[in-house]
Amino acid sequence: MRRALAFVYGVVSYLIFFVTFLYAIGFVGNLVFAIATTAYILIAIQLEERDIVSIHGTAYEEYRKQVSMLLPIPKKGRSSQVGFR
């Protein structure tokens, strides 16, 4: 154990700061990935819905009024038989 610590402290003098730095890089990397992925999804949904409306017209627009876009949140006045044909 002593030999391992001597090796580690021979490479970096502030081990706790180094580990914290590595953690921060990982957190920031994950945060950037999460933001970029969310932005991509929101943009892709808009483009996809534009294409679907151009193909199916008002039928899809009525469906879209009844069903939540991304999160399963019930809308007011929604019937139990919601579907898109």
Buried (B, 14 or more C-beta within 10 A) or exposed (E): EEEEEEEEEEEEEEEEEEEEEEEEEEEEEEEEEEEEEEEEEEEEEEEEBEEBBEEBEEEBEEBBEBBEEEEEEEEEEEEEEEEEE
